[in-house]
Amino acid sequence: MNAVIKFGGHQYYVTEGSEIYVEKVNAALGEKIVFDEVLMLDDKIGNPYVAKATVTGEVVKHGKNKKLVIFKYKNKNKSSRKKQGHRQPYTKIKIVKIG
């Protein structure tokens, strides 16, 4: 089965057994997470969500992404060169059941 779910302002295309990276979720490792906002299930498209459809996932890992470098620069002004870094925390979720 295939599904499109909405979580944290993003949409994810998932199948059973697939793994997705979402923004950090406060859940313990191995804990089950139920996604209720299912936008599409196989060939059925919701308006806005598919009725009585859920996707169940299991938390596999927490971590941080690679460093993203943010560089701000203004021409002819040496004092305005600014370099920042950012590492977005994530949660890796394995999709267990779609139904």
N, C-alpha and C positions, 0 to 999 in steps of 0.2 A: 504494500500500500504506500501511496505517496500523499503528502500533505504539505500545505503552506501554513505556517503558524506565525502569529504576531506576538512578539515579546520584547519589551523594553524599547519600543519605538522602531524596531526593525522587523523585517519579514524574513523568515527562513524556510527554505525548501528542504523537507526532511523525508527520509525513508526509515524503515525499521532497521536498526543496527548502525545508523549513521551517527556521527559525532559532530556537534556544533559548538562554537565558541560564542558565548553571550557575555554581556556585561556582568560584573561580579554580583553573585546572588548569595545572600546570607543563609547558607544551608551547609550541613555537615557532609563529609564525603560519604557516598553510598545512599544518601537520602533521596527519596522519590520526589519529583516535581511534576505537577499536572498542568498542562497548557490547555486552557479552555477556549482561547481565542483562535479557532481554526478557520482560516479563510477559504481553504480549498481541501477537499478530500477526494482523491482519485479524480473522477470527472464531475463531481458535484461542487458547484461554486456557491458560497454563502452570500447572504444579503443582510448584513455585512458578514455574519459568521454562520458556519454550518451548525444546524441545531443538533444537540445531543452528541457532539463529536468532541473527543478529547485525545490528547497526545501525552503519553507518560514518558518521562525521562529520568535518568539517574545521574547524580553528580559524580564525576570521575576525578576532576582535578581543579584546583585553584592556582592562579599564577599571575604573572605580569607579562605583557607583550614586550617586544623589542623596543628600545628607546626610539622615540620619534623626535627628531631635531626640529625646533622652531627657530627660524632665523629671521630677524627683522632688520631691515637696512634702509637708511635714507641716504640718498646720494649727496656727496660733498659735505658730509657731516660725520666726522669720525667718532664723535661721542654718542651717536645714536645707533651704533652697531650693537645688537643684542642677540644673544644666543641662549635659548632655553631648551630643556629636554623634558619629555613627558613619557611615562610608562603607564598605560591603561591596564588596570586589573581586569581579569577575565575569569570565567568559570567554564570548564569543558563539561558538556552534558552529552551522554549517550542516550539515544532514543530507543526505548525498550518496546513500547506498544503504541499502535495507532488504531483507534477505533471510535 
